[in-house]
């Protein structure tokens, strides 16, 4: 199983803003990332980006078993 980076890892913010990402395999991840990137594009404030980054972290924390391939692609 992949090690989940800390919620405070700055790479989560890069994922939220689209600076870091991959070819998402899991449909749930694709949909979440589309929604989050739209939200961070509409409101790029640090507070909103942190909120969105936290949401991504929480998703991967809860779904490591099914989303492990996408997590591995992010943090290889």
LONU-57913 format. One record per residue (C-alpha): residue in one letter; residue number from 1; z negated, x negated, y negated. Coordinates in nm, 2 decimals, padded with zeros to 4 digits. Example, Ala and Ser with C-alpha at 12.3 -4.5 7.8 and 13.67 -1.06 7.14 Angstrom:
REM residues 2
<aa:A | i:1 | up:-00.78 | east:-01.23 | north:00.45>
<aa:S | i:2 | up:-00.71 | east:-01.37 | north:00.11>
REM end
This chain:
REM residues 76
<aa:X | i:1 | up:00.00 | east:00.00 | north:00.00>
<aa:X | i:2 | up:00.08 | east:-00.12 | north:-00.35>
<aa:X | i:3 | up:-00.20 | east:-00.22 | north:-00.59>
<aa:X | i:4 | up:-00.21 | east:00.02 | north:-00.88>
<aa:X | i:5 | up:-00.24 | east:-00.16 | north:-01.21>
<aa:X | i:6 | up:-00.52 | east:-00.07 | north:-01.44>
<aa:X | i:7 | up:-00.48 | east:00.23 | north:-01.66>
<aa:X | i:8 | up:-00.50 | east:-00.01 | north:-01.96>
<aa:X | i:9 | up:-00.22 | east:-00.23 | north:-01.84>
<aa:X | i:10 | up:00.04 | east:-00.24 | north:-02.12>
<aa:X | i:11 | up:00.33 | east:-00.20 | north:-01.88>
<aa:X | i:12 | up:00.24 | east:00.17 | north:-01.84>
<aa:X | i:13 | up:00.32 | east:00.22 | north:-02.21>
<aa:X | i:14 | up:00.65 | east:00.04 | north:-02.15>
<aa:X | i:15 | up:00.72 | east:00.29 | north:-01.87>
<aa:X | i:16 | up:00.64 | east:00.58 | north:-02.09>
<aa:X | i:17 | up:00.88 | east:00.47 | north:-02.36>
<aa:X | i:18 | up:01.16 | east:00.37 | north:-02.13>
<aa:X | i:19 | up:01.14 | east:-00.01 | north:-02.18>
<aa:X | i:20 | up:01.04 | east:-00.04 | north:-01.81>
<aa:X | i:21 | up:01.17 | east:00.18 | north:-01.54>
<aa:X | i:22 | up:01.38 | east:00.20 | north:-01.23>
<aa:X | i:23 | up:01.59 | east:00.42 | north:-01.03>
<aa:X | i:24 | up:01.34 | east:00.68 | north:-00.94>
<aa:X | i:25 | up:01.36 | east:00.79 | north:-00.58>
<aa:X | i:26 | up:01.11 | east:01.08 | north:-00.58>
<aa:X | i:27 | up:01.22 | east:01.39 | north:-00.76>
<aa:X | i:28 | up:00.87 | east:01.46 | north:-00.90>
<aa:X | i:29 | up:00.88 | east:01.11 | north:-01.06>
<aa:X | i:30 | up:01.23 | east:01.17 | north:-01.20>
<aa:X | i:31 | up:01.12 | east:01.50 | north:-01.36>
<aa:X | i:32 | up:00.79 | east:01.36 | north:-01.50>
<aa:X | i:33 | up:00.97 | east:01.06 | north:-01.65>
<aa:X | i:34 | up:01.23 | east:01.27 | north:-01.81>
<aa:X | i:35 | up:00.97 | east:01.49 | north:-01.97>
<aa:X | i:36 | up:00.75 | east:01.19 | north:-02.08>
<aa:X | i:37 | up:01.04 | east:00.99 | north:-02.23>
<aa:X | i:38 | up:01.14 | east:01.30 | north:-02.42>
<aa:X | i:39 | up:00.79 | east:01.34 | north:-02.55>
<aa:X | i:40 | up:00.75 | east:00.97 | north:-02.65>
<aa:X | i:41 | up:01.09 | east:00.98 | north:-02.82>
<aa:X | i:42 | up:00.99 | east:01.28 | north:-03.02>
<aa:X | i:43 | up:00.65 | east:01.14 | north:-03.11>
<aa:X | i:44 | up:00.63 | east:00.76 | north:-03.07>
<aa:X | i:45 | up:00.28 | east:00.74 | north:-03.22>
<aa:X | i:46 | up:00.05 | east:00.50 | north:-03.03>
<aa:X | i:47 | up:-00.19 | east:00.79 | north:-02.95>
<aa:X | i:48 | up:00.09 | east:00.99 | north:-02.78>
<aa:X | i:49 | up:00.24 | east:00.69 | north:-02.60>
<aa:X | i:50 | up:-00.11 | east:00.61 | north:-02.46>
<aa:X | i:51 | up:-00.16 | east:00.97 | north:-02.35>
<aa:X | i:52 | up:00.18 | east:00.97 | north:-02.17>
<aa:X | i:53 | up:00.11 | east:00.63 | north:-02.02>
<aa:X | i:54 | up:-00.22 | east:00.77 | north:-01.89>
<aa:X | i:55 | up:-00.04 | east:01.07 | north:-01.74>
<aa:X | i:56 | up:00.19 | east:00.84 | north:-01.55>
<aa:X | i:57 | up:-00.09 | east:00.63 | north:-01.42>
<aa:X | i:58 | up:-00.28 | east:00.94 | north:-01.31>
<aa:X | i:59 | up:00.03 | east:01.06 | north:-01.12>
<aa:X | i:60 | up:00.07 | east:00.74 | north:-00.93>
<aa:X | i:61 | up:-00.30 | east:00.72 | north:-00.86>
<aa:X | i:62 | up:-00.30 | east:01.06 | north:-00.70>
<aa:X | i:63 | up:00.04 | east:01.02 | north:-00.53>
<aa:X | i:64 | up:00.05 | east:00.66 | north:-00.41>
<aa:X | i:65 | up:00.14 | east:00.76 | north:-00.06>
<aa:X | i:66 | up:00.45 | east:00.96 | north:-00.15>
<aa:X | i:67 | up:00.55 | east:00.76 | north:-00.46>
<aa:X | i:68 | up:00.48 | east:00.41 | north:-00.34>
<aa:X | i:69 | up:00.84 | east:00.31 | north:-00.34>
<aa:X | i:70 | up:00.87 | east:00.40 | north:-00.71>
<aa:X | i:71 | up:00.55 | east:00.22 | north:-00.79>
<aa:X | i:72 | up:00.66 | east:-00.09 | north:-00.61>
<aa:X | i:73 | up:00.99 | east:-00.09 | north:-00.81>
<aa:X | i:74 | up:00.80 | east:-00.08 | north:-01.13>
<aa:X | i:75 | up:00.55 | east:-00.35 | north:-01.06>
<aa:X | i:76 | up:00.72 | east:-00.59 | north:-00.82>
REM end
